[in-house]
Amino acid sequence: MKESSIEAHLVREVKRHGGLCYKFVSPGNPGVPDRLVILPDGRTIFVELKTEVGRLAKLQRWQRSEMEKRGADVRVLYGLDAVKEFLREVFSDAVLPA
């Protein structure tokens, strides 16, 4: 499955459950995660999406590390199944398909 299809699923489901899922662009800071997910309860999670066989670039690993050192919740999701598991985790009170 293409990364764009995985991303579309994430965006659609987050919005359907009352969250926000912004495309995260930080000029002058390459390697930042793809998406900024803000849950209805205010929790904020940075999400990097990859296909099942995708890999993080060295710069992406560094950005993730720097963000996590400062307390940010940064997730890397590999494929549609990982996105579905993430959705089940963050919307544990919602009924989501397996």
C-alpha positions as CSV (number, residue, x, y, z in Angstrom):
1,M,0.0,0.0,0.0
2,K,1.3,3.5,-0.9
3,E,2.2,5.9,1.9
4,S,-0.4,8.4,0.7
5,S,-3.2,5.8,1.2
6,I,-2.0,5.0,4.7
7,E,-1.9,8.8,5.4
8,A,-5.4,9.3,4.1
9,H,-6.7,6.6,6.4
10,L,-5.0,8.1,9.4
11,V,-6.4,11.6,8.6
12,R,-9.9,10.3,8.0
13,E,-10.1,8.2,11.2
14,V,-8.6,10.9,13.5
15,K,-11.1,13.5,12.2
16,R,-14.0,11.0,12.5
17,H,-13.2,10.5,16.2
18,G,-13.1,14.3,16.9
19,G,-9.3,14.8,16.6
20,L,-7.2,17.0,14.3
21,C,-4.6,15.6,12.0
22,Y,-2.5,18.4,10.5
23,K,0.2,18.0,7.9
24,F,3.2,19.1,9.8
25,V,5.7,21.3,7.8
26,S,8.5,23.0,9.6
27,P,10.5,25.2,7.1
28,G,14.2,24.9,7.7
29,N,13.8,21.7,9.7
30,P,13.9,18.7,7.3
31,G,13.2,15.3,8.7
32,V,10.3,16.3,11.1
33,P,7.3,13.9,11.3
34,D,4.6,13.9,8.6
35,R,1.6,14.6,10.8
36,L,0.6,16.4,14.0
37,V,-2.3,14.6,15.7
38,I,-4.2,16.4,18.3
39,L,-6.7,14.2,20.2
40,P,-10.0,15.5,21.6
41,D,-8.5,15.4,25.1
42,G,-5.7,17.7,24.0
43,R,-2.9,15.2,23.8
44,T,-0.5,15.9,20.9
45,I,1.3,13.2,19.0
46,F,3.8,13.6,16.1
47,V,3.4,10.8,13.6
48,E,5.8,9.7,10.9
49,L,4.2,7.4,8.4
50,K,6.1,4.7,6.4
51,T,5.1,1.8,4.3
52,E,5.6,-1.7,5.8
53,V,9.1,-1.7,4.2
54,G,9.9,2.0,4.6
55,R,12.9,3.1,6.7
56,L,13.7,6.3,8.6
57,A,16.4,8.5,7.1
58,K,19.3,9.4,9.4
59,L,17.9,13.0,9.7
60,Q,14.5,11.7,10.6
61,R,16.0,9.5,13.4
62,W,17.9,12.6,14.7
63,Q,14.8,14.8,14.6
64,R,12.8,12.2,16.5
65,S,15.5,11.8,19.1
66,E,15.7,15.6,19.7
67,M,11.9,15.9,20.0
68,E,11.7,12.9,22.4
69,K,14.5,14.4,24.6
70,R,12.2,17.3,25.1
71,G,9.2,15.2,26.1
72,A,7.4,15.0,22.7
73,D,5.4,11.9,21.9
74,V,6.7,10.8,18.5
75,R,5.5,7.7,16.7
76,V,6.7,6.0,13.6
77,L,3.9,3.8,12.1
78,Y,4.9,1.2,9.5
79,G,1.9,0.4,7.3
80,L,-1.8,0.3,7.6
81,D,-1.9,-2.3,10.4
82,A,0.3,0.0,12.5
83,V,-2.0,2.9,11.9
84,K,-5.0,0.9,12.9
85,E,-3.3,-0.2,16.1
86,F,-2.4,3.4,16.9
87,L,-6.0,4.4,16.4
88,R,-7.2,1.6,18.7
89,E,-4.7,2.9,21.3
90,V,-5.5,6.6,21.2
91,F,-9.3,6.1,20.8
92,S,-9.6,3.2,23.2
93,D,-13.1,4.2,24.0
94,A,-14.2,4.2,20.4
95,V,-15.3,1.1,18.4
96,L,-12.8,0.7,15.6
97,P,-12.7,-2.2,13.1
98,A,-9.9,-4.7,13.5
